């Protein structure tokens, strides 16, 4: 049996149920599938919930943290929350800002507030030199317009759970962002998304779960978990007609570089 090189689940929510109920078991299952690194995206309905996750998960080996405010929570996190977030960005395992962005799937009446908070987080990422994890759903034009207001080269990051066109992906890559694919690329009706992945350069790609959401085939209908990122990598290897080992190696290297994991490890004396 061939050994798959180490995978990096670049977006999951260990702080959400049911994952939160048994994090050690969730991570053990992931490591048994070759998933060594995990980026826990710390979001919540209160700043205290975000802060709790930073402290709770910082001590776990090979678990790193992004922290931000989901656009669904813009009503409970006004612009003033940026000061609180800034206070946590110096924590050693915090390697990114996010997820932040725009989501018009359920609501568009608060678009102005979403835009203001998103732009504020991008400015903070630019100031701190941190990558930003972008959430964008049914808001392609609005998201790109905000990004275009920042000069090229001043921001870097990733479009998580990418769902847009090849042209949007290419512009994102040109602006210093990567594109991350989640379990939705495995869905039977996702042929257009698989075509986008096929045509993108390997050096611009990452894989993720967005666990506990978006469980891939053949686990649809169940809670997602980091172990299942292997299924996303497997489909990506089929789409690009290269080995699973090559996909794992490249996507992990891309994530290590974006989040500067080796620098964090060196600072921790590992």
C-alpha positions, 0 to 999 in steps of 0.5 A: 500500500502506497503511503500518501504524503502529509495532507493539510486541512486548511479550513475546519471548525474544531470549535463547533459541534460535533467536532468539539465534543471529542477533538483528540479522537477527531485529530487521531482519525485525521492523522490515520488518514495522513492529515498532519496539519489542521487550520482551525478557523475560530469564529463564533457568535461572541468574541469570548467564543473566538478567544476561547478557541485560540486558547483551547487549541493553541496547545495542540500539535500541528493545529494552527489558528485563523480568527475572524468574523463570519459575514453572517455575524456582522450584526453582532460584531460591529467594526469596533471588534477589530480592536479585540481581534488585533489583541489576539493576533500576536498569539504564536499559533495564530497564522491568519485572519479569517474567515471574513468576507461577504455572503449574500446567499441568505441576506443582502439587506446588510451588504453595506455592513458586510462590506465595511467589516470585510474591508476593515479586516483586509486593512488589518491583514495588510497592516499585520502582514497576515494572510486572509481567509476569504469567505465569498458566497453569491458575492463574487463581484462585490468581493472582487471590487473590494479586493481591487481597492487594495494594490496588488502585492499588499494582500495575500491569502486564500479563497476558501471553499472556492465556487466561482469561475476560472476567470475569477480564480485566475484573477485571485491568483494574480492578486496573490491569493490561493484557491482552496477546494472543499468537499463540494468538488466531489459532488456529482453535480460539481462538474463545472467546479472540477473543470475550474480545478483542472485548469488551475496551476498546482502551485495555486491550490489547497485542500480543505474540509470546512468541517463539520460542513460539506462532507464529501462523497461518499460521506454526504449527509454525515458531519464532515471532519478533517480526515475526509480531506483525503477524499477532496485530494483524491478527486483533485488528483483524478481531475488533474490526472496526477498522482494523489501523492503529487496533490498532497505534496503540492497542496501541503507545501502551498499551505505551509508557505502561505501560513509560514508554518515553518517559521512558527515551528522554528519559533516554538523550537520544534 
